[in-house]
Amino acid sequence: MTQYWRVSVVERTRSTQSDLVTLTRAGTASSGDVIVAEYQSEGRGRLLRSFDAPQGTALLFSLYIQPKRILDDWGYIPLIVGTSLAHALSDFGAKLKWPNDVLINEKKVAGIIAEATNDGIVIGVGINVGMQLHQLPVPTATSLLIAGARNVTRNQLLVEFLNGFEEKFLAWDEGGDEIAADYLKLSATIGREVRVEYPHGASENGLAVSISHRGELVLASGRHVQAGDIVHLR
């Protein structure tokens, strides 16, 4: 691993995301800090949802970075995280569902949460590594074990992800946008009819055609979707 990351491992915590956000707000975290947990009792997902995993079955971590690009562009950062995760899981044919899900065989294997704080952003990642079928939180989830993984360790996966993300993030942060083409190749959403379920309860159907430079999902109607759940219709 490069000198960019400083990794702290805790046996148990409420949430790596909450822990790192608290440190950044207290001014005691630096760009490149990573907290990894063996178990978290109040794991956080998108839109105030919980994320639960039996101890030792998931790779759970949060990282803090301070981008140099303008704040309006930061919405793309979770997509860079997703792209890096998909590359780390390329042996399993991982694909990306906008905005923050990594899929294997159309089932969710990993999720991402992002939270801007102070001068940076805290990114939380949860990857289902060793869960058996009966341990999955929902029927639409899967794990690397179920997908056939036998020799993948969480440590190995973390190192591979961090190294890949660092390369992609730094190139993007210097103004490069090559990541956009990479993301589109891995997307399971672009080119499909989808239903967008907005946080306030409304929904609409449309054809997903592209991603904006801010990370928004663009529909054929011209609508730019900033937040919501996506259901793949076909």
C-alpha positions in Angstrom: 0.0 0.0 0.0 1.2 3.5 -0.7 1.9 6.3 1.8 -1.4 7.9 0.9 -3.5 5.8 3.3 -3.3 5.5 7.1 -5.4 2.5 8.2 -6.8 2.0 11.7 -8.6 -1.2 12.6 -11.1 -1.5 15.4 -12.7 -4.7 16.7 -16.2 -3.2 17.2 -17.8 0.2 16.7 -21.3 1.7 16.1 -20.3 2.9 12.7 -17.0 3.6 10.9 -18.8 6.4 9.0 -20.0 8.1 12.2 -16.6 7.7 13.8 -14.7 9.3 10.9 -17.2 12.1 10.4 -16.8 12.9 14.1 -13.0 13.0 13.8 -13.2 15.3 10.8 -15.5 17.7 12.5 -13.2 17.8 15.5 -10.3 18.6 13.3 -8.4 15.4 14.2 -8.7 13.5 10.9 -6.4 14.0 7.9 -7.0 13.2 4.2 -6.1 9.5 3.7 -7.4 8.3 7.1 -9.2 5.0 6.9 -11.1 3.2 9.7 -11.9 -0.5 9.3 -14.2 -2.4 11.7 -14.5 -6.1 12.3 -18.1 -5.4 13.4 -20.4 -2.4 13.5 -23.6 -2.3 15.5 -25.2 0.6 13.8 -23.9 0.5 10.3 -25.2 3.2 8.0 -26.4 2.9 4.5 -27.8 5.5 2.0 -31.0 7.5 2.8 -30.7 6.9 6.6 -30.9 3.1 6.2 -29.1 0.6 8.4 -26.4 -1.8 7.2 -26.1 -5.0 9.2 -23.6 -7.8 8.8 -22.6 -10.7 11.2 -19.2 -10.3 12.7 -16.3 -11.2 10.3 -18.5 -11.6 7.2 -18.1 -8.2 5.6 -15.4 -5.7 4.8 -16.6 -2.5 6.5 -14.6 0.7 6.3 -14.7 4.5 5.8 -12.1 6.8 4.3 -11.6 10.5 4.4 -10.3 12.6 1.4 -10.0 16.3 0.7 -10.6 16.8 -3.0 -9.2 19.8 -4.8 -11.9 19.9 -7.5 -14.8 22.3 -7.0 -17.6 21.1 -4.7 -20.1 20.8 -7.6 -18.0 17.9 -9.0 -17.9 15.9 -5.7 -21.0 14.0 -6.6 -18.8 11.9 -9.0 -16.6 10.6 -6.1 -19.0 7.8 -5.1 -18.9 6.6 -8.8 -15.1 6.6 -8.7 -15.4 4.4 -5.5 -17.9 2.1 -7.3 -15.6 1.8 -10.3 -12.7 0.9 -8.1 -14.7 -1.7 -6.3 -15.9 -3.2 -9.5 -12.3 -3.5 -10.7 -11.3 -5.1 -7.4 -14.2 -7.6 -7.9 -13.7 -8.1 -11.7 -13.2 -11.9 -11.2 -16.9 -12.0 -10.3 -18.2 -9.9 -13.2 -19.1 -7.0 -10.9 -21.3 -4.2 -12.4 -22.5 -0.9 -11.1 -26.0 0.2 -10.4 -26.4 3.9 -10.1 -25.8 5.6 -7.7 -24.0 3.5 -5.1 -24.5 -0.3 -5.5 -22.1 -2.9 -6.8 -23.8 -5.9 -8.3 -22.9 -9.5 -9.0 -25.4 -11.4 -11.1 -27.8 -8.5 -10.6 -27.7 -8.8 -6.8 -26.1 -6.3 -4.5 -22.7 -7.3 -3.1 -21.5 -3.9 -1.9 -22.9 -0.4 -1.0 -21.4 3.0 -0.7 -22.3 6.1 1.4 -20.8 9.5 1.0 -21.0 12.5 3.4 -19.4 15.9 2.8 -17.8 17.3 6.0 -15.5 20.2 6.7 -13.1 20.5 3.8 -13.5 16.9 2.6 -15.7 13.9 2.1 -16.1 10.7 4.1 -16.9 7.6 2.1 -18.2 4.5 3.7 -18.1 1.0 2.0 -19.6 -2.3 3.0 -18.8 -5.4 1.0 -20.5 -8.8 1.7 -17.5 -11.1 1.7 -18.2 -14.3 3.7 -22.0 -14.2 4.2 -23.9 -17.4 3.7 -27.3 -17.4 2.1 -29.2 -17.4 5.4 -27.2 -14.4 6.6 -28.1 -12.1 3.8 -30.1 -9.0 4.9 -32.5 -9.1 1.9 -33.2 -11.5 -1.0 -31.7 -9.1 -3.5 -28.3 -9.3 -1.9 -25.4 -11.7 -2.4 -21.8 -12.2 -1.2 -18.5 -13.1 -2.6 -18.7 -16.5 -0.9 -22.0 -17.2 -2.7 -20.5 -16.0 -5.9 -17.8 -18.6 -5.6 -15.0 -16.9 -3.8 -12.8 -19.2 -1.8 -9.4 -17.5 -1.3 -10.4 -13.8 -1.1 -9.4 -12.2 2.2 -10.8 -8.9 3.5 -7.3 -7.6 3.9 -6.3 -8.4 0.3 -9.5 -6.8 -0.9 -9.0 -3.6 1.1 -5.4 -3.2 -0.3 -6.5 -3.8 -3.8 -9.4 -1.3 -3.5 -7.4 1.4 -1.9 -4.6 1.3 -4.4 -7.0 1.3 -7.3 -9.1 4.1 -5.9 -6.1 6.2 -5.1 -4.9 6.1 -8.7 -8.4 6.9 -10.2 -9.2 9.5 -7.6 -5.9 11.4 -8.0 -6.2 11.5 -11.8 -9.8 12.8 -11.5 -8.8 15.3 -8.8 -6.1 16.7 -11.2 -8.9 17.4 -13.7 -8.9 14.2 -15.7 -12.2 12.7 -16.7 -11.1 9.3 -18.1 -13.0 7.7 -15.2 -16.3 8.5 -17.0 -15.7 6.1 -19.8 -14.5 3.4 -17.3 -17.7 3.9 -15.3 -20.0 3.6 -18.3 -18.4 0.3 -19.3 -19.2 -1.2 -15.9 -22.6 0.3 -15.6 -25.6 -2.0 -15.3 -28.0 1.0 -15.4 -27.1 3.0 -18.5 -29.1 1.9 -21.5 -31.9 0.3 -19.5 -35.4 1.3 -18.7 -35.5 2.3 -15.0 -37.9 3.5 -12.4 -36.6 6.3 -10.3 -38.0 6.4 -6.7 -37.3 9.8 -5.2 -36.7 10.3 -1.5 -39.9 12.4 -1.1 -42.1 9.5 -2.5 -42.6 10.5 -6.1 -41.4 8.2 -8.9 -41.0 8.2 -12.7 -39.9 5.8 -15.4 -37.4 6.5 -18.1 -34.4 5.4 -20.2 -31.1 5.9 -18.4 -28.8 7.3 -21.1 -25.7 8.8 -19.4 -24.0 10.2 -16.3 -23.3 14.0 -15.9 -19.9 15.3 -14.8 -21.5 15.9 -11.4 -22.4 12.2 -11.1 -26.1 12.7 -11.8 -28.1 10.0 -13.7 -29.4 11.5 -17.0 -32.6 10.2 -18.5 -33.7 10.3 -22.1 -36.2 13.0 -21.1 -33.3 15.3 -20.2 -34.0 14.9 -16.5 -30.9 14.9 -14.3 -31.5 12.7 -11.2 -29.4 13.7 -8.2 -30.8 11.3 -5.6 -33.1 8.3 -5.5 -33.4 4.6 -5.7 -33.2 3.0 -9.1 -35.2 -0.1 -10.1 -34.0 -1.8 -13.3 -37.1 -2.6 -15.4 -35.5 -4.6 -18.2 
